[in-house]
Amino acid sequence: MNYRVTMPLLVLAFKDNHQAAVTISAGKIVEVIGPAEDDDRFVVVKVNEEQFHVFATDLAERTRLIKPPAQGVTAD
């Protein structure tokens, strides 16, 4: 599922450098991959082909779900 960032969102690198934090600016799109394997406070998101951890509460408070277009609906 894709979300649009509405307020700056702090995400954490979790592979090569555990201490790296990056701020995703408002207006960017993040794709939720799923829950983090080792900590249920986090979800894994993809931003520009890179994966990060983000607090689930931050995701809920600082993003909005982008609803996919309805299937089978055509414009007249």
C-alpha positions in Angstrom: 0.0 0.0 0.0 1.2 3.5 -0.8 1.1 6.5 1.5 1.7 10.2 0.8 3.8 11.9 3.5 1.9 14.9 4.9 4.5 16.0 7.5 8.3 15.3 7.6 8.8 11.7 8.5 11.9 10.3 10.2 12.9 6.8 8.9 15.8 4.6 10.1 18.2 2.6 8.0 18.2 -1.1 9.2 20.7 -2.9 7.0 24.1 -1.5 6.5 24.1 1.4 9.0 21.8 1.0 12.0 22.5 4.5 13.2 21.5 6.3 10.0 18.3 8.4 10.1 16.7 10.1 7.1 13.9 12.6 6.9 11.4 12.1 4.2 9.8 15.4 3.2 6.1 16.1 2.8 4.6 15.2 -0.5 6.8 12.1 -1.1 5.2 8.6 -1.6 6.3 5.7 0.6 5.3 2.1 0.0 4.6 -0.1 3.0 6.3 -3.5 2.6 5.1 -5.0 5.9 5.9 -5.2 9.6 9.5 -5.3 10.8 10.6 -8.8 11.7 12.3 -8.0 14.9 10.3 -5.2 16.5 6.6 -4.8 16.2 6.8 -1.0 16.8 8.2 -0.6 13.3 7.0 -1.2 9.7 9.3 -1.5 6.7 8.8 1.1 4.0 10.3 1.6 0.6 11.3 5.1 -0.6 13.1 5.6 -3.9 14.0 1.9 -4.0 15.6 1.9 -0.5 14.0 0.2 2.5 13.8 1.8 5.9 12.1 1.2 9.3 9.5 3.8 10.5 7.5 3.8 13.7 4.0 2.6 13.0 2.6 5.5 15.0 4.6 8.0 12.9 3.3 6.4 9.7 -0.3 6.7 11.0 0.1 10.3 12.1 2.3 11.7 9.3 0.9 10.1 6.2 -2.3 9.5 4.3 -3.3 6.3 2.4 -3.4 6.7 -1.3 -6.4 4.7 -2.5 -5.9 2.8 -5.7 -8.4 3.5 -8.5 -11.6 1.4 -8.3 -11.4 -1.8 -10.4 -13.9 -2.0 -13.3 -15.1 1.6 -12.9 -15.0 3.7 -16.1 -15.5 7.4 -16.6 -18.4 8.4 -18.8 
